[in-house]
Amino acid sequence: MPLEPHTQALYDRRAAQDVRPLYAMTLAEARAADLAAIQAEAGDPEPVERIVDASLAGPAGPLPARVYRPAGEGPLPVLVYLYGGGWTLGSLETSDAICRSLANAAGCLTVAVGYRLAPEHPFPAAPRDCFAGLRWAAEHAPRFGGDPGRLAVAGDSAGGNLAAAVALLARDAGGPDLRAQVLVYPNTDHRADTPSRREITDPLLFNDKSVRWYWDNYLPTAEDGDHPLASPLRAADHAGLPPALVITAEYDPLRDEGEQYAARLRECGVSAEVVRYPGVTHGFFAMAGTVPAGRHALERVAAYLRTALADPATKD
């Protein structure tokens, strides 16, 4: 497997340390190990002008949110970011470095939304929570210097799945209006039977067994996975969704279904761009301090958002 050199070095280190797959750990162990690995590989968190921890009213009680405001005069465009972790792991700390970097590079007021995790809170808790977070961000952005008329949603892995689900909910509810969605190696179909799902089986990588473990934690029944908020690729219609940037990784079991989702969007008249990064694995977007492709992908997402969320009044 021709991994790029930095990813190969990470792989070799895991092999030397005999790192166990997350699915072989207890839930508490997996949550702690996942966060520790992300923080170790993300690099030093960038400073931003202001960070505010907040609470919002979710469908079943309060949910945490964190607002990142970069330097610059407002009102700023608004990005709602949803962290990954297979709907089972993750917290606001998981996406902290990503949100700091995107806030600075894209010039966005960035709002990270916390959501309830499975298996304690299975589907559809997470997409309902995230949609409540989007609505909160649109309503409260002005108090932080944000412009809710320039709003986007993004996420990585399960967060990409949730971002796609939130875009579907926003379309069907008549708002909040989204200018863009950014889906970084998203799950899009729980029944996916693709070459990338079949090929990526190495236990030292995020692999097909990892994907199945997360789905098993998340779904009350297999039939629940057919719901479009669980499997956005299975939505009856994708017309009217916001333009999308889809980031995929060559050695990722989710690669093909992410690219299939972009193709489905284009079939329905939605602008959708795919950028596949060669030689890297699932998770590289959170490894900007270790894998240069992660930094490049952050910059690519920021450039996309700057264009998608530009103030029409400032355009030539």
BALOBA-1460 file (C-alpha; in Angstrom, 3 decimals):
// residues 316
<rec num="1" residu="m" x="0.000" y="0.000" z="0.000"/>
<rec num="2" residu="p" x="1.796" y="3.182" z="-1.179"/>
<rec num="3" residu="l" x="0.929" y="5.514" z="1.697"/>
<rec num="4" residu="e" x="2.460" y="8.961" z="1.462"/>
<rec num="5" residu="p" x="5.566" y="9.251" z="3.703"/>
<rec num="6" residu="h" x="4.030" y="11.076" z="6.685"/>
<rec num="7" residu="t" x="1.072" y="8.704" z="6.796"/>
<rec num="8" residu="q" x="3.436" y="5.752" z="6.463"/>
<rec num="9" residu="a" x="5.409" y="7.028" z="9.456"/>
<rec num="10" residu="l" x="2.216" y="7.181" z="11.520"/>
<rec num="11" residu="y" x="1.313" y="3.677" z="10.386"/>
<rec num="12" residu="d" x="4.759" y="2.339" z="11.323"/>
<rec num="13" residu="r" x="4.554" y="3.967" z="14.757"/>
<rec num="14" residu="r" x="1.171" y="2.377" z="15.424"/>
<rec num="15" residu="a" x="2.519" y="-0.998" z="14.328"/>
<rec num="16" residu="a" x="5.555" y="-0.660" z="16.620"/>
<rec num="17" residu="q" x="3.335" y="0.322" z="19.554"/>
<rec num="18" residu="d" x="0.816" y="-2.433" z="18.795"/>
<rec num="19" residu="v" x="-2.043" y="0.071" z="18.941"/>
<rec num="20" residu="r" x="-5.419" y="-1.604" z="19.375"/>
<rec num="21" residu="p" x="-8.317" y="-0.669" z="17.083"/>
<rec num="22" residu="l" x="-10.898" y="1.516" z="18.771"/>
<rec num="23" residu="y" x="-13.538" y="-1.163" z="18.204"/>
<rec num="24" residu="a" x="-11.478" y="-3.538" z="20.380"/>
<rec num="25" residu="m" x="-11.645" y="-1.158" z="23.362"/>
<rec num="26" residu="t" x="-14.338" y="-0.382" z="25.872"/>
<rec num="27" residu="l" x="-16.427" y="2.655" z="25.006"/>
<rec num="28" residu="a" x="-14.684" y="4.784" z="27.644"/>
<rec num="29" residu="e" x="-11.262" y="3.668" z="26.420"/>
<rec num="30" residu="a" x="-12.164" y="4.360" z="22.790"/>
<rec num="31" residu="r" x="-13.429" y="7.858" z="23.560"/>
<rec num="32" residu="a" x="-10.283" y="8.744" z="25.477"/>
<rec num="33" residu="a" x="-7.926" y="7.186" z="22.926"/>
<rec num="34" residu="d" x="-9.648" y="8.881" z="19.992"/>
<rec num="35" residu="l" x="-9.363" y="12.339" z="21.544"/>
<rec num="36" residu="a" x="-5.747" y="11.771" z="22.599"/>
<rec num="37" residu="a" x="-4.741" y="10.714" z="19.082"/>
<rec num="38" residu="i" x="-6.502" y="13.677" z="17.487"/>
<rec num="39" residu="q" x="-4.905" y="16.170" z="19.849"/>
<rec num="40" residu="a" x="-1.468" y="14.628" z="19.326"/>
<rec num="41" residu="e" x="-1.688" y="14.792" z="15.537"/>
<rec num="42" residu="a" x="-3.486" y="18.116" z="15.076"/>
<rec num="43" residu="g" x="-0.519" y="20.323" z="15.948"/>
<rec num="44" residu="d" x="-0.581" y="23.389" z="18.149"/>
<rec num="45" residu="p" x="-4.063" y="24.971" z="18.176"/>
<rec num="46" residu="e" x="-4.126" y="28.350" z="16.462"/>
<rec num="47" residu="p" x="-5.101" y="31.376" z="18.508"/>
<rec num="48" residu="v" x="-8.308" y="33.141" z="17.491"/>
<rec num="49" residu="e" x="-9.586" y="36.513" z="18.594"/>
<rec num="50" residu="r" x="-12.344" y="35.181" z="20.816"/>
<rec num="51" residu="i" x="-13.853" y="31.876" z="21.940"/>
<rec num="52" residu="v" x="-17.202" y="31.666" z="23.708"/>
<rec num="53" residu="d" x="-18.668" y="28.493" z="25.190"/>
<rec num="54" residu="a" x="-22.446" y="28.516" z="25.053"/>
<rec num="55" residu="s" x="-25.491" y="26.343" z="25.617"/>
<rec num="56" residu="l" x="-28.438" y="25.890" z="23.294"/>
<rec num="57" residu="a" x="-31.843" y="24.286" z="23.656"/>
<rec num="58" residu="g" x="-31.799" y="20.875" z="22.007"/>
<rec num="59" residu="p" x="-34.720" y="18.531" z="21.363"/>
<rec num="60" residu="a" x="-34.127" y="16.714" z="24.675"/>
<rec num="61" residu="g" x="-32.312" y="19.306" z="26.770"/>
<rec num="62" residu="p" x="-29.344" y="21.671" z="26.679"/>
<rec num="63" residu="l" x="-26.518" y="21.076" z="24.212"/>
<rec num="64" residu="p" x="-23.029" y="22.597" z="24.252"/>
<rec num="65" residu="a" x="-21.746" y="24.906" z="21.543"/>
<rec num="66" residu="r" x="-18.504" y="26.777" z="21.047"/>
<rec num="67" residu="v" x="-18.183" y="29.957" z="19.008"/>
<rec num="68" residu="y" x="-14.853" y="30.871" z="17.399"/>
<rec num="69" residu="r" x="-14.508" y="34.471" z="16.230"/>
<rec num="70" residu="p" x="-11.463" y="35.330" z="14.132"/>
<rec num="71" residu="a" x="-9.921" y="38.762" z="13.884"/>
<rec num="72" residu="g" x="-11.533" y="41.135" z="11.419"/>
<rec num="73" residu="e" x="-14.457" y="43.453" z="11.075"/>
<rec num="74" residu="g" x="-17.920" y="41.969" z="10.943"/>
<rec num="75" residu="p" x="-20.445" y="40.940" z="10.145"/>
<rec num="76" residu="l" x="-18.656" y="37.704" z="9.287"/>
<rec num="77" residu="p" x="-20.018" y="34.692" z="7.406"/>
<rec num="78" residu="v" x="-21.049" y="31.791" z="9.639"/>
<rec num="79" residu="l" x="-19.876" y="28.179" z="9.528"/>
<rec num="80" residu="v" x="-21.527" y="25.481" z="11.649"/>
<rec num="81" residu="y" x="-19.047" y="22.646" z="12.215"/>
<rec num="82" residu="l" x="-19.939" y="19.096" z="13.304"/>
<rec num="83" residu="y" x="-17.179" y="16.866" z="14.669"/>
<rec num="84" residu="g" x="-16.595" y="13.249" z="13.728"/>
<rec num="85" residu="g" x="-16.326" y="10.105" z="15.809"/>
<rec num="86" residu="g" x="-18.773" y="7.643" z="14.299"/>
<rec num="87" residu="w" x="-21.671" y="9.200" z="16.231"/>
<rec num="88" residu="t" x="-20.128" y="7.299" z="19.180"/>
<rec num="89" residu="l" x="-16.981" y="9.251" z="20.054"/>
<rec num="90" residu="g" x="-16.179" y="12.939" z="20.028"/>
<rec num="91" residu="s" x="-16.859" y="16.241" z="21.740"/>
<rec num="92" residu="l" x="-16.242" y="19.932" z="21.138"/>
<rec num="93" residu="e" x="-12.584" y="19.238" z="21.933"/>
<rec num="94" residu="t" x="-12.399" y="16.814" z="18.986"/>
<rec num="95" residu="s" x="-12.856" y="19.589" z="16.428"/>
<rec num="96" residu="d" x="-11.197" y="22.409" z="18.372"/>
<rec num="97" residu="a" x="-8.052" y="22.649" z="16.226"/>
<rec num="98" residu="i" x="-10.041" y="22.328" z="12.989"/>
<rec num="99" residu="c" x="-12.481" y="25.053" z="14.025"/>
<rec num="100" residu="r" x="-9.691" y="27.424" z="15.001"/>
<rec num="101" residu="s" x="-7.939" y="26.911" z="11.680"/>
<rec num="102" residu="l" x="-11.094" y="27.286" z="9.591"/>
<rec num="103" residu="a" x="-12.213" y="30.376" z="11.503"/>
<rec num="104" residu="n" x="-8.899" y="32.058" z="10.741"/>
<rec num="105" residu="a" x="-8.349" y="30.816" z="7.187"/>
<rec num="106" residu="a" x="-11.930" y="31.250" z="5.972"/>
<rec num="107" residu="g" x="-12.669" y="34.381" z="7.979"/>
<rec num="108" residu="c" x="-15.805" y="32.726" z="9.356"/>
<rec num="109" residu="l" x="-17.542" y="32.941" z="12.665"/>
<rec num="110" residu="t" x="-17.331" y="29.210" z="13.342"/>
<rec num="111" residu="v" x="-19.833" y="27.480" z="15.609"/>
<rec num="112" residu="a" x="-19.097" y="23.945" z="16.801"/>
<rec num="113" residu="v" x="-22.238" y="22.121" z="17.918"/>
<rec num="114" residu="g" x="-22.212" y="19.331" z="20.490"/>
<rec num="115" residu="y" x="-24.671" y="16.489" z="20.007"/>
<rec num="116" residu="r" x="-25.731" y="13.404" z="21.922"/>
<rec num="117" residu="l" x="-23.685" y="10.292" z="21.265"/>
<rec num="118" residu="a" x="-24.639" y="6.698" z="20.570"/>
<rec num="119" residu="p" x="-25.136" y="4.067" z="21.812"/>
<rec num="120" residu="e" x="-26.606" y="5.964" z="24.770"/>
<rec num="121" residu="h" x="-28.556" y="8.185" z="22.365"/>
<rec num="122" residu="p" x="-29.007" y="6.370" z="19.043"/>
<rec num="123" residu="f" x="-30.313" y="7.711" z="15.739"/>
<rec num="124" residu="p" x="-32.066" y="10.079" z="15.189"/>
<rec num="125" residu="a" x="-30.783" y="11.999" z="18.220"/>
<rec num="126" residu="a" x="-27.627" y="13.322" z="16.525"/>
<rec num="127" residu="p" x="-29.161" y="14.863" z="13.363"/>
<rec num="128" residu="r" x="-31.999" y="16.402" z="15.373"/>
<rec num="129" residu="d" x="-29.494" y="17.934" z="17.793"/>
<rec num="130" residu="c" x="-27.322" y="19.243" z="14.963"/>
<rec num="131" residu="f" x="-30.287" y="20.846" z="13.226"/>
<rec num="132" residu="a" x="-31.183" y="22.579" z="16.492"/>
<rec num="133" residu="g" x="-27.589" y="23.798" z="16.553"/>
<rec num="134" residu="l" x="-27.853" y="25.166" z="13.022"/>
<rec num="135" residu="r" x="-31.015" y="27.046" z="13.919"/>
<rec num="136" residu="w" x="-29.375" y="28.413" z="17.061"/>
<rec num="137" residu="a" x="-26.351" y="29.586" z="15.087"/>
<rec num="138" residu="a" x="-28.542" y="31.333" z="12.516"/>
<rec num="139" residu="e" x="-30.571" y="33.051" z="15.242"/>
<rec num="140" residu="h" x="-27.702" y="34.065" z="17.516"/>
<rec num="141" residu="a" x="-24.924" y="34.787" z="15.020"/>
<rec num="142" residu="p" x="-25.504" y="38.559" z="15.056"/>
<rec num="143" residu="r" x="-24.665" y="38.821" z="18.761"/>
<rec num="144" residu="f" x="-21.219" y="37.389" z="17.980"/>
<rec num="145" residu="g" x="-20.696" y="39.507" z="14.866"/>
<rec num="146" residu="g" x="-21.933" y="36.957" z="12.347"/>
<rec num="147" residu="d" x="-24.131" y="37.313" z="9.269"/>
<rec num="148" residu="p" x="-26.753" y="34.522" z="9.205"/>
<rec num="149" residu="g" x="-27.445" y="35.369" z="5.575"/>
<rec num="150" residu="r" x="-24.080" y="33.805" z="4.727"/>
<rec num="151" residu="l" x="-24.322" y="30.409" z="6.369"/>
<rec num="152" residu="a" x="-22.643" y="27.062" z="5.674"/>
<rec num="153" residu="v" x="-22.397" y="23.678" z="7.364"/>
<rec num="154" residu="a" x="-19.409" y="21.346" z="7.461"/>
<rec num="155" residu="g" x="-18.173" y="18.234" z="9.203"/>
<rec num="156" residu="d" x="-15.758" y="15.330" z="8.970"/>
<rec num="157" residu="s" x="-16.574" y="11.613" z="8.958"/>
<rec num="158" residu="a" x="-19.779" y="11.141" z="10.990"/>
<rec num="159" residu="g" x="-19.798" y="14.939" z="11.180"/>
<rec num="160" residu="g" x="-19.875" y="14.982" z="7.386"/>
<rec num="161" residu="n" x="-22.805" y="12.581" z="7.492"/>
<rec num="162" residu="l" x="-24.553" y="14.899" z="9.948"/>
<rec num="163" residu="a" x="-23.761" y="17.962" z="7.844"/>
<rec num="164" residu="a" x="-25.437" y="16.289" z="4.859"/>
<rec num="165" residu="a" x="-28.420" y="15.352" z="7.039"/>
<rec num="166" residu="v" x="-28.697" y="18.911" z="8.353"/>
<rec num="167" residu="a" x="-28.676" y="20.238" z="4.791"/>
<rec num="168" residu="l" x="-31.587" y="17.905" z="3.972"/>
<rec num="169" residu="l" x="-33.482" y="19.037" z="7.074"/>
<rec num="170" residu="a" x="-32.891" y="22.714" z="6.316"/>
<rec num="171" residu="r" x="-34.098" y="22.294" z="2.739"/>
<rec num="172" residu="d" x="-37.243" y="20.468" z="3.787"/>
<rec num="173" residu="a" x="-37.997" y="22.882" z="6.639"/>
<rec num="174" residu="g" x="-37.582" y="25.951" z="4.449"/>
<rec num="175" residu="g" x="-34.454" y="27.129" z="6.232"/>
<rec num="176" residu="p" x="-32.132" y="28.239" z="7.590"/>
<rec num="177" residu="d" x="-30.809" y="28.871" z="4.097"/>
<rec num="178" residu="l" x="-27.378" y="27.395" z="3.465"/>
<rec num="179" residu="r" x="-24.880" y="28.739" z="0.949"/>
<rec num="180" residu="a" x="-22.697" y="25.615" z="1.051"/>
<rec num="181" residu="q" x="-22.018" y="22.255" z="2.643"/>
<rec num="182" residu="v" x="-18.543" y="20.785" z="3.135"/>
<rec num="183" residu="l" x="-18.452" y="17.027" z="3.645"/>
<rec num="184" residu="v" x="-15.089" y="15.574" z="4.629"/>
<rec num="185" residu="y" x="-14.963" y="11.796" z="4.030"/>
<rec num="186" residu="p" x="-18.628" y="11.404" z="5.035"/>
<rec num="187" residu="n" x="-20.632" y="8.257" z="5.678"/>
<rec num="188" residu="t" x="-23.503" y="8.423" z="3.213"/>
<rec num="189" residu="d" x="-24.995" y="4.901" z="3.051"/>
<rec num="190" residu="h" x="-25.093" y="2.295" z="5.814"/>
<rec num="191" residu="r" x="-25.617" y="-0.424" z="3.208"/>
<rec num="192" residu="a" x="-22.645" y="0.652" z="1.088"/>
<rec num="193" residu="d" x="-21.008" y="-2.230" z="-0.735"/>
<rec num="194" residu="t" x="-18.188" y="-0.478" z="-2.530"/>
<rec num="195" residu="p" x="-14.637" y="-1.340" z="-3.561"/>
<rec num="196" residu="s" x="-13.217" y="0.962" z="-0.879"/>
<rec num="197" residu="r" x="-15.309" y="-0.719" z="1.826"/>
<rec num="198" residu="r" x="-14.107" y="-4.137" z="0.679"/>
<rec num="199" residu="e" x="-10.460" y="-3.183" z="0.153"/>
<rec num="200" residu="i" x="-9.599" y="-1.282" z="3.357"/>
<rec num="201" residu="t" x="-9.403" y="-3.980" z="6.026"/>
<rec num="202" residu="d" x="-6.043" y="-3.350" z="7.730"/>
<rec num="203" residu="p" x="-6.649" y="-3.266" z="11.525"/>
<rec num="204" residu="l" x="-4.059" y="-0.505" z="11.924"/>
<rec num="205" residu="l" x="-6.244" y="1.753" z="9.761"/>
<rec num="206" residu="f" x="-9.819" y="2.944" z="9.960"/>
<rec num="207" residu="n" x="-11.312" y="-0.007" z="8.126"/>
<rec num="208" residu="d" x="-14.528" y="-1.768" z="7.157"/>
<rec num="209" residu="k" x="-14.883" y="-3.286" z="10.634"/>
<rec num="210" residu="s" x="-14.569" y="0.206" z="12.123"/>
<rec num="211" residu="v" x="-17.385" y="1.433" z="9.901"/>
<rec num="212" residu="r" x="-19.642" y="-1.467" z="10.868"/>
<rec num="213" residu="w" x="-18.890" y="-0.970" z="14.588"/>
<rec num="214" residu="y" x="-19.969" y="2.662" z="14.425"/>
<rec num="215" residu="w" x="-23.132" y="1.885" z="12.480"/>
<rec num="216" residu="d" x="-24.010" y="-0.866" z="14.981"/>
<rec num="217" residu="n" x="-23.652" y="1.609" z="17.828"/>
<rec num="218" residu="y" x="-25.691" y="4.271" z="16.050"/>
<rec num="219" residu="l" x="-28.693" y="2.499" z="14.559"/>
<rec num="220" residu="p" x="-31.489" y="1.026" z="16.698"/>
<rec num="221" residu="t" x="-32.246" y="-1.366" z="13.800"/>
<rec num="222" residu="a" x="-30.757" y="-1.959" z="10.363"/>
<rec num="223" residu="e" x="-33.958" y="-0.600" z="8.835"/>
<rec num="224" residu="d" x="-33.329" y="2.748" z="10.545"/>
<rec num="225" residu="g" x="-30.234" y="3.041" z="8.375"/>
<rec num="226" residu="d" x="-32.407" y="3.430" z="5.302"/>
<rec num="227" residu="h" x="-33.729" y="6.755" z="6.588"/>
<rec num="228" residu="p" x="-32.180" y="9.639" z="4.617"/>
<rec num="229" residu="l" x="-31.075" y="11.359" z="7.825"/>
<rec num="230" residu="a" x="-28.942" y="8.281" z="8.548"/>
<rec num="231" residu="s" x="-27.968" y="7.521" z="4.948"/>
<rec num="232" residu="p" x="-28.195" y="10.755" z="2.940"/>
<rec num="233" residu="l" x="-27.417" y="8.902" z="-0.290"/>
<rec num="234" residu="r" x="-30.804" y="7.177" z="0.121"/>
<rec num="235" residu="a" x="-32.818" y="10.415" z="0.113"/>
<rec num="236" residu="a" x="-35.570" y="10.339" z="-2.507"/>
<rec num="237" residu="d" x="-34.465" y="13.669" z="-3.986"/>
<rec num="238" residu="h" x="-31.306" y="15.732" z="-3.687"/>
<rec num="239" residu="a" x="-32.467" y="18.720" z="-5.725"/>
<rec num="240" residu="g" x="-32.427" y="22.076" z="-4.011"/>
<rec num="241" residu="l" x="-29.558" y="21.244" z="-1.661"/>
<rec num="242" residu="p" x="-26.684" y="23.706" z="-1.214"/>
<rec num="243" residu="p" x="-23.517" y="23.405" z="-3.307"/>
<rec num="244" residu="a" x="-21.033" y="20.935" z="-1.875"/>
<rec num="245" residu="l" x="-17.335" y="20.339" z="-1.526"/>
<rec num="246" residu="v" x="-16.597" y="16.681" z="-0.780"/>
<rec num="247" residu="i" x="-13.139" y="15.717" z="0.478"/>
<rec num="248" residu="t" x="-12.101" y="12.058" z="0.277"/>
<rec num="249" residu="a" x="-8.991" y="10.033" z="1.090"/>
<rec num="250" residu="e" x="-7.503" y="7.341" z="-1.138"/>
<rec num="251" residu="y" x="-7.139" y="4.726" z="1.621"/>
<rec num="252" residu="d" x="-10.486" y="5.199" z="3.322"/>
<rec num="253" residu="p" x="-13.361" y="2.694" z="3.345"/>
<rec num="254" residu="l" x="-15.755" y="5.677" z="3.041"/>
<rec num="255" residu="r" x="-14.061" y="7.028" z="-0.084"/>
<rec num="256" residu="d" x="-16.458" y="5.648" z="-2.665"/>
<rec num="257" residu="e" x="-19.722" y="6.489" z="-0.916"/>
<rec num="258" residu="g" x="-18.549" y="10.082" z="-0.393"/>
<rec num="259" residu="e" x="-17.805" y="10.378" z="-4.085"/>
<rec num="260" residu="q" x="-21.107" y="8.681" z="-4.945"/>
<rec num="261" residu="y" x="-22.912" y="11.337" z="-2.913"/>
<rec num="262" residu="a" x="-21.255" y="14.113" z="-4.882"/>
<rec num="263" residu="a" x="-22.240" y="12.366" z="-8.117"/>
<rec num="264" residu="r" x="-25.845" y="12.090" z="-6.926"/>
<rec num="265" residu="l" x="-25.923" y="15.794" z="-6.092"/>
<rec num="266" residu="r" x="-24.663" y="16.642" z="-9.585"/>
<rec num="267" residu="e" x="-27.299" y="14.363" z="-11.136"/>
<rec num="268" residu="c" x="-29.910" y="16.468" z="-9.322"/>
<rec num="269" residu="g" x="-28.503" y="19.770" z="-10.546"/>
<rec num="270" residu="v" x="-26.484" y="20.632" z="-7.427"/>
<rec num="271" residu="s" x="-22.927" y="21.875" z="-7.831"/>
<rec num="272" residu="a" x="-20.618" y="19.358" z="-6.151"/>
<rec num="273" residu="e" x="-16.830" y="19.296" z="-6.261"/>
<rec num="274" residu="v" x="-14.768" y="16.283" z="-5.173"/>
<rec num="275" residu="v" x="-11.154" y="16.474" z="-4.056"/>
<rec num="276" residu="r" x="-9.535" y="13.090" z="-3.411"/>
<rec num="277" residu="y" x="-6.227" y="13.168" z="-1.525"/>
<rec num="278" residu="p" x="-3.807" y="10.428" z="-2.592"/>
<rec num="279" residu="g" x="-1.763" y="8.324" z="-0.215"/>
<rec num="280" residu="v" x="-3.666" y="9.248" z="2.942"/>
<rec num="281" residu="t" x="-6.156" y="7.538" z="5.209"/>
<rec num="282" residu="h" x="-9.412" y="8.366" z="6.921"/>
<rec num="283" residu="g" x="-8.815" y="10.987" z="9.588"/>
<rec num="284" residu="f" x="-6.095" y="12.916" z="7.776"/>
<rec num="285" residu="f" x="-8.122" y="16.153" z="7.880"/>
<rec num="286" residu="a" x="-7.605" y="16.230" z="11.653"/>
<rec num="287" residu="m" x="-3.848" y="15.566" z="11.317"/>
<rec num="288" residu="a" x="-2.716" y="18.958" z="10.055"/>
<rec num="289" residu="g" x="0.187" y="19.017" z="12.520"/>
<rec num="290" residu="t" x="1.502" y="15.658" z="11.315"/>
<rec num="291" residu="v" x="0.338" y="15.057" z="7.734"/>
<rec num="292" residu="p" x="0.820" y="17.990" z="5.313"/>
<rec num="293" residu="a" x="-2.168" y="16.843" z="3.255"/>
<rec num="294" residu="g" x="-4.318" y="17.643" z="6.278"/>
<rec num="295" residu="r" x="-3.113" y="21.238" z="6.280"/>
<rec num="296" residu="h" x="-3.613" y="21.462" z="2.520"/>
<rec num="297" residu="a" x="-7.171" y="20.142" z="2.849"/>
<rec num="298" residu="l" x="-7.964" y="22.712" z="5.554"/>
<rec num="299" residu="e" x="-6.704" y="25.450" z="3.245"/>
<rec num="300" residu="r" x="-8.732" y="24.020" z="0.350"/>
<rec num="301" residu="v" x="-11.898" y="24.013" z="2.452"/>
<rec num="302" residu="a" x="-11.200" y="27.563" z="3.633"/>
<rec num="303" residu="a" x="-10.762" y="28.781" z="0.059"/>
<rec num="304" residu="y" x="-14.035" y="27.132" z="-0.942"/>
<rec num="305" residu="l" x="-15.848" y="28.762" z="1.959"/>
<rec num="306" residu="r" x="-14.378" y="32.193" z="1.265"/>
<rec num="307" residu="t" x="-15.819" y="32.030" z="-2.240"/>
<rec num="308" residu="a" x="-19.149" y="30.456" z="-1.285"/>
<rec num="309" residu="l" x="-19.748" y="32.866" z="1.581"/>
<rec num="310" residu="a" x="-18.407" y="36.045" z="0.010"/>
<rec num="311" residu="d" x="-20.477" y="39.166" z="0.618"/>
<rec num="312" residu="p" x="-22.022" y="40.080" z="-2.753"/>
<rec num="313" residu="a" x="-21.542" y="43.743" z="-1.888"/>
<rec num="314" residu="t" x="-17.754" y="43.282" z="-1.857"/>
<rec num="315" residu="k" x="-17.488" y="41.466" z="-5.186"/>
<rec num="316" residu="d" x="-16.163" y="43.247" z="-8.239"/>
